[in-house]
Amino acid sequence: MIALVDATFHHQDIRRALGHPRTVPPDRLARNLPLVPGNPRLGAGRRIRGLRLSATDVEWQHGDGQEVTGPGEALLMAMTGRVAAVDDLAGPGKATLAQRIR
């Protein structure tokens, strides 16, 4: 499953850098999102500790604390350390997440 997650966020890295947005299919997001927080290779655990992440376009939430909301793709990208995704997020925990990414 790490190959699916890895391919998804690296694909989005390229598309975002080129200014060619792509909507990740909801079923792919729903499959990817739960795999990221607990994977130590991705470093998401330290970035999202004490935050509650809630996707606005797919059924997914994770954690407790100040909320960070946004599209599942932006949450995936932020959890994996992509600063460009922070602008697509909202909520009282956004600043904390942004600081941890930078």
N, C-alpha and C positions, 0 to 999 in steps of 0.2 A: 504493500500500500504506500510505502514511502516514495516509490517511483511515481505514483499518480500525483501525490502531493507536490513532489519536487518538479515534475513536468508542468503542473498547473501554475505554480508561482513563478517559475523561470519563464514560462511562456508569457505570463502577464508582465514580467519585468521588461521583456523585449517590446511588447506591444505598447506599454505605457511610455517607454522611452522614445518610441517612434511616433507617438501621438495617434496610434491606431487602436482605439478602445474596442474591447470585445466583452460581451456578456458571457460569463462562464455559465454553462447550463446549470439550472438549480439542482438537478440530481447529482451532478459532480461536486458542487459546493457542499451539499448535504453530506456527501461521503467524505470529503476532504476535511471539513472544519473540525469534526471530533478527533481527528488523528493528530492535529498540530499541537494542542496544549501539552500533552504528555510526552512528546518526543524530545528527548534531551539534545539531539543533534541540531534541532532547529532553534533552540534557545528561547522558545516562546514562554516557558514557565516563568522565567525571571522578568520578562516584559509585562506579563499580564497578572502577576501575583497581586491579590487584593483588589482586582477589578472584576466587574461583571460585564461580559461582552454579550451583546444581543444583536443578531442579524435582523435586518428589516425586510429582507426579501426571501429568506428561507427560514424554516423552523429550526433555530439553533440558538442556544444560550450556553454560557459557561461562566462559572465562578461566582464570587460574592464580593460586594464592595461597591465602589463608585461605578456607575454604569457608563459604558462606551457602546454607542449604537452606530449602525451603518450597514451598507450592503455587505453580504457575506464575502465577496471578493476583496473588499477593502479591509475587512477584519482579518482575513487570511494573510493578506500582504503585510499588514501591520504586525501581526503575531510573528511573522518571519523576518521582521526587522526592516521593512521597506518604508522609509520616511515619506515617500510620495503618496502613500495611501492615507496618511493622517488627515489630509484636507477633506477626505470623503467621510470622515467620522464626526460624531457629535457626542455630547453628554459630559457630565461633570468629571469623568475619569479620562477624558481625551488628553488633557494637558499632561497628566501623569504618564500615560502611555507614550505620548510624543517625546517626553523627556527621556524615557527609558530607551527609546529607539535611537535618539540622537546621541 
